[in-house]
Amino acid sequence: MITGLKNIPGQPGVYKFKDIQNKLLYIGKAKNLNHRVRSYFVKNADLSPAKQLMVQQIKKIEYTIVNNETEALLLEATLIKKYQPPFNIDLKDDKSWLYIKITDGDFPQVVAVRKINDNKKNQASSAIHHKLPKYFGPYTSAVAVRYSLKLLRKIFPYFSQRGPMVELGKKTGSPYHLGRYLSQQLITQTEWQKTIWRLNDFLSGKTQKVRADLKTKMDKASLSQAYEKAAALRDQLNALNRLAQNQQVVSAKKINEDYLNLFTQANLAVITLFKVREGRLLDQQNFTLKNVRLLNDQEILEQFAGQYYGQTADRPKTLIVPQPIFSEWVKTVKAQKGGRKKLLDLALTNAKHHLRTQLASWEKKVENGRQASAELKKIFKLKSLERMEAYDISNIQGAAATGSMVVFTNGQPDKNEYRRFAIKTVKGINDPAMMAEVIKRRLRHQDWRRPDLIVIDGGPTQLNAARKFSQNVPIISLAKRQEEIYLPGSGKPLRLSKRSPALQLLQRLRDEAHRFAVNYHRKLRNKKIFK
């Protein structure tokens, strides 16, 4: 059962489904993460057999929030290509995305290309723009790009094919005819470069004036009842909006950078790390930090960067942060504007949602724990039920036998109170006697807080052996096979509904004791092997 679905934000993004072993199953994109993810778990959902099989395996959901659908599409494609999850389609015919390229030279051209050529040899110097060639994109729709380029030629007249160069101030017998705007004119190199510079500004995001002009023309056409013209202008405006839609998850620049941002609340902080490699956002990680109340944001980031980059070999050339910090491992840059600032803001958005989702999940667990404790208290007629202790035995044919004690306080794990016991007095295979030894040794500790209820893993045999040393502490056992609860002096086991919060709490307690015992047993066994 997946919990916390309602806490997934209703924003564009990419989601990941993982199984119980944290193995990635599927990567998907969504205009609304909440609606899309929840659609998999709706009763009688229309899913393919493969998707039905996948849903049965989902135990964990992760997501990355982005700014728009374009970013979601690009990030999804990048992550699928990197991780190749088993339930995603393997695209053999993997065409690369389209970029718009402004070429170098005295008369730069504007063309659509699928690959970025980083060869800067023989690059001509432009009087207006000396950083050519320049790439914009990528764009996900080839049709939209080519339609938009035709439209842009009407707004910023240019030729997409190379012709004879026109020297500044000279006329030629083969003039460039550039549509209505510059028809019948001979264009100079300076005029050409100014036009390209304006187009460069538009593709760089300075789109407000052009879009405002189109919107005004569309409104005028509509008012004069020229509806076909208004519809055509509307389509042009929509095409330009798609082309100009900023996205930060894939860059035409092949940069290697990490982005760190954080969000704090109460005594907790979440740091979100974005990894950009070869210009593409390839990974997102969220780190939850506790006990940060006395630290400011700069101190938290510095301590995290020092520990994280001191241990990893995957260090970028540059670490982008929201404020100046010192790091001996990597060069840090404070992002103040542009694409870096936008990507850093996106990291902050993800950190906020991650922390708030965690807090909501913890609050839900606390409330569920309280309700389950109240139900158990009523069932077993207990005066109080703040502290529950569970015990389990782990051994292989009696060898390296260990016992574990886990503690739940108010229905939640209290790991500082966990204890381990190496079995000392019992030889051979005798789980009931081992359980009795552990209970006896535990209750000798008068300095440890007395439990309100003891839960042991097993049936009536284990219970009868342990109750001799329980010192009037209420004690029960939980048998795994039928999830039956045994009480001292009762011949019949108690069976609770599988949906009962009380039973679910006992199961969590029992399973945690088993996990803790197995881990300790494994450590002891390894010590003996390598002695």
N, C-alpha and C positions, 0 to 999 in steps of 0.2 A: 504494500500500500504506500503510495507516494503522498507525503504530507507537505503542506506549505504551498500548494499550487496557487492559492488565491493571493499569495504574496509576490508572485512573479509580476513584474511591471508590465503595463499595457503600452510599451514603447517598441520601436523597431529594434531588431537585434538578431543575434545568432544563438541557438541553443544546442546543448550537447546532452545526449542521453548516455548514461554509463550503467554498467551492471554491478553486482554485489562485490566484485573484485576490482572495481574502479576502471574496468576496461571500457574504452570508448565504443559505443554501439552505432551512433548516428549523429550527424550534424545537419541542422536545418536552419533556415532563415525565416523571419516573420516580420510583417508590418506591425503586428501587435503580438508580442511574446506571450502575454497571458492567454489570449484567445487561442492562439495556435497550439501552445503546449497542452492546455486543458482539453483541446479537442481530441487528443489521443486517448484520454481516459474517460470520455463520456460513454455511458452505457449504450450498447448497440451502435458504437461508432462505425462508420463505413470505412474499414481498413482492409488492405490487401492481406492475404495469408502471411506474407513476410512481415508486414507491420504488426500484425496481431502477435506473432512470435516475438518480435522485438519488444513490444509493450510488456509482455510477461517477464522480460528480463530486466526492465528498467528499475533501478534502485536509487539512482542519483541523477539530479538535473542541474546543469550549470548553464549560465547564459552570459553573454556580453551585450550590453546596451550600445547601440550606435545612434547616429543622428537621423538617418533616413533609410529608405528602402535600397537605394543605390549602394550605400555602405554595407548594408546587410548582405546583399547579393555578392559583392566583391569579397567580403570577409568569409562568407560561406564557401565560395569557390577556392579561396586560398587555403582554408583549413582542411577542406576535403582532399585537396591535392597533397597536402602535407601528411595527414593522418590516415587517409583511405579507410574510413570505418566500414565494417562488414555490411551494414544495411544501407549504405549509400551506393548509388549507381557508379560503376567504373566507366568514366567517359574516355573511350579510346581515341575518338576524334576530338581532341582538346584544342580548339582554336584559341589563340590568345586574344586578349581584349584589344579594342581600338584605341589609339592615341591620335590626337591632333598635333601635327608637327609644323612649327614655323622654321623654315630652313635658314641656313646662313647665306651670306653673300650680300651684294649691294641691293639686289631686288629679291628679298626673301619671299618664298612661296609658302602656301598653306596647304597641307596635304594630310590625308588620313593614312596612318601606318599601323602595323600590328607589332612591330618590334622597335625597341629603342636602340639606336646606334650611338655608342659613346665615343666613337672615333672623332677626335677634335683636330685632326691634322688638316692642314690647308684650309682652315676656317677663316673666311673673310671677315674683316672688321666693318661693322655697320656704324655709320655716323649717329644713328638714333638709338640703336640697341646692340650692344657689343656682346651679349650673352647668348647668342644664337649658335647652333640650333636649340630650340626650346620645345619641350613636350608638355602636353596637357592631357589629363586623363588618369587612369583608363576610363573608357566608357563601355557600358555593357551592351548597348544596342547599336549595331552597325547601321541599321536603317535610320535610326534617329540622328546619328552623327552625320551621315551623308545628306539627309534632308536639311539639317541645321546648317551645314556648310553652304548649301545652296542659298539658304535664307541670309546667312551672314555676308555672302558676296553682294547682296543687294544693299546691306547696311554699311559694310566696309568693303568697297569694291577692290578686288584683287584678282589676279590670274592664278589658277592652280597648276598651270604648265609653264615651264621656262621658255622665254623668248629671247630675242637679242637685247642685250643690255643697253639702256639709254643713259648717256652721260648727262650729268647735271646741267640743265639749261639748254641742252641741244634738242633739235627736232629730228624726227626720223620719218622715212617714207612708210614705215609699218607701225603706226601708232597703236597703243593698247586701247581698245574700246572696252570700257568697264561698266556696261549697263547704263541705265538712265543717268546715274549720278555723275559719271565722268565721261559720258559718250562725247565724241567729237573733240576731245581734249587730248593733248599730248601730256603725259604725266612725267614729271621729273623724278629723279632718285629721291629727293627730299620728300616730295609729296607721297610717293610710294611708301617710304619708310614711316611717315606719319600715319598713314592708313593702317599699316601693319601694327604700329604701336598701339593704336586705338583698339584694334582687334585683340592684341595681346592683353590689354587692360581688361577687356570684356571676359576673355577666357580665364583671367586671373581672379575674377570675382567682382570686378567693378561693373556691375550689370544694371544698376538701378535706373540710369538715364535711358538706356536703350529699351528696357522693359516698360518704363513709364510712357515713353513715346508710343510704343505699340498699343499699350492699354488705352491711351487717349484716342488713338485712331479707331480702335475697336469700339469704344463707347460712342464716338461720333457716328460711325457707320450704323450702329444699332439704333441710335436716336433718329437717324434719317431713313430708317427702315431698309437699309441696304444689308439685309440679313446674311446673304451669301458672302459678301465682303467681310462682314463682322465675324462670321464663322471661320473664314480663312485666316483673318488676323488672330482669332482666338487659337487656332491650331498652331500658328507661327509662335505665338507667345508661349504656349505649352511646350513646344519643341525647344525653344530657347531656355525655358525654365529647367527642363530636363538636362540640357547640355551644361547649364551654368550651376547645377546643383552641386554644391561643395561636398566633397567626401575626403576623409582623412585616413582611411584604412589602407589605401594603396597609393604610393607616390611614384611619379615618373623618375624621381631621383633615387638611385640605388644606395640608400643610406642605411647604416646600422646604428640604431639608437634604442635606449630604454627610456620609458616614461614612468615616473613615480608620482603618485598623488595619494592623499590620505583624507580620511574623514573620521572625526572623533566624536564620541558621545559617552557621557558619564565617565567610566573608567576603562573604556575600550576604544581601540582604533582599528580601522581596516586600511591597509595599504594595498592599492591596486597597481600592479606592474604590467605595463604593455611592452612587449618585445617587438621591435621593428627590425627586420632583417631584409637586406636587398630591397628596401623601400616598401615592404609589405608587413602589415601587422600579423604576426604569426602566432602569438601566444599571449594569453592573459592569465595572471595569477593573482589571487586575493590572499592576503595574510592578515590574520586577526591577532592583535596584540592586546595583552591585558596589563592592568596596573600602570596606566599611562597618565593618571590624573595630575601628577606633579610635573609632567613634561610638557613643553610647548611643541608645536608642530615641527619646528626646525630640529629640535633635539631628537624627536621620534624618527624623523627621516634620516638624520645623521647616524643614529645608532643602528637603524635597520640597514642602511647602505653599507656601513662598515662590516656588519655580520654577514650580510647576504653576498656581497661581492668579494669578501675575503674567503668565501668557501666555494664559489662557483668558478668554473673555467670559461663560461660563456659570458665574457664581459664585452660590452659594446664600446665603440669609440667615444660615445657621448651619452651622458645620463641627463635627461631633461627633467627638471624639478620646478615646483611652483615658487620656491624661494631659495636663495643661495645657501648651500650647505658645503661642508668640507668632506672630501672622500679621498683617501690615499690610493684607492684602487682604480678610479675612473674619473675622467674629466666631467665636471658638472656644469650645466648651463641653465640659467633661469629663463623660462619661456615667458615672454611678455606680450607677443602678438603673433598673428599669422597662423599657419598650419600647426606648428608646434603647440601653440597655446590652445588651439581647438582640440587637439588630441589629448592634451593634458586635462582639459575640462571634461572630456569624455571619460578619462580615467577616474576623475572625481565623481562623476555621475554613477559609475559602476561601484566605486567604493561606498557611496551613500546607500545605494540599494542593497549591496551585500550586507552591510552592517545592520541596516533596518530589518532586512529579512531574517538575519541571525537573531536579532533581539525578539522579533515576533515569534520565531520558532522556539526560542528559549522560554518565552512567556507562556506559550501554549503548552510546552512540556511541564512547566511548573504547575500550571493550572490542572493539567491532566493528572500529575502526580498527587496533587492535593485531593482531587476527586477520588482517585483510586485508593489512597490512604484512608480516606473517610469511609469508603465502602468496606475495606478490609477490617478496619476498626469495628465496624458494625457487625460484620460476619463473625468475627472471632471474639466479640464482646470484650475488647481491650479498653483499658482506661485511657491510654494514649498510644500514639503510633508515630513518633517523630523519627526514631532510629530503628532501621531494620538491618539485620545482618544475614548474609547468605554464605553457605559453605559448600565446597566441592573438593573432591579428592581426585588426583591424577597420578597414574603410575602405569608402567608396562610390566605385566607379570610380577608385580610387587616391587620392581626395581625403581630406585630414585623416586619413591613415593612422596608426594607433597600435598598439602592442604592449603586452600585459599579462603580468606575472609574478605568479603566486600561489604561496603556499608552504603545504604541509601538514607539520606536525611531529608525528610519531608518529600519523599518520592523521587529524589534526584541523587545520582551517584556522588559520593563524597570521597574522592580518591585519596585525599590526605589521610583518611582513616583506614585504608586497605592494609591488610597484613598477610604475611605468608608464613607457613609452617612446614619445616622439613620433618617428616615422620621419623620418630626416634625409637619408639618402643615396640612397634608392630613389625614382624617379619613375615614375608610371604604375601599371598593374595588374601587380604581380609579388609575390604573396604569399610564394613560397619565398625570394626575395631579402630581403624584409622580415623574415621569420623569422630568416634567417641574420644580418642586422644586429643584431637584438635579442639573439640568443644571444652574438654576438661582444662587444657592448657590456656585457652582463651579466657575462661571465666575465673582463672586464678589472678588475672590482672585487675586488681581492684582499682588501679589508677586509670583504667580505660572506662569510658562511659558505658553504663549498662544498657543493653539493647531492650527495646520494647517487644521485639519479635525476632526469633531465629528461624531461618528457612534453610533446610538442607536439601541437597540434591539426592533423590532416591525414593524408595518406598518404605513400607512399614518396618522392614528389617533395620535399615539405617536409622530410622526414627527411634525405634525402641532402644538401640545401642546408645544413641546420643542423649536421649532424655534422662538417662541415669545421672548425667553430669550437668544438666541444664540449670540446676539451682533455682527451680521455680520460675525461670524465665519462660514465657510462652514460646512453644516450639512446634513447627509443622514441617512436613516434607512434601516435595513436589516431584512426582514421577513423570518422566518425559513421555513415555509411550502414549498414555491417554490423557496426560496433563491432569492427573488425579491428585487431590490434596488429601494427605493423611494427617489426622489429629491424634494425639495421645489418648488411649483408652477407647477409641472408636474403631469398630470393626469395618465399617463401610467408609469408603473414600468419598470426599466431597467433590462434586463436579460443577464447575461454573461455566457459564456461557463463554464461548470463544471470544465474544465481543465484550465481555465484562472487563471494565478498566482494572478491577482488582486482579483478575487472572493475568492480564497483560503486564501489570506491574510485577507480579510474582515471576513471570517468565523472564522479563528483563533482568530482574535481580538474579535469578538462577543462572541465566545464560552468561551474565557478566562474571559470576563466580567461576563458571566453567572456563571462560576465556582466560581469566587471571591465573587459574590453577595450571592450565596447559602451558602458558607462557613461562611460568616459574619452573615447571617440570622440565621443559625443553632446555632452559639454562643450566639446571643441575646436571642433566644428562650430558650436555656438551662439555661441561667441566670435567666430568669423569672420563669422557672420550679423549680429551686432549691433555690429561694429566701425564 
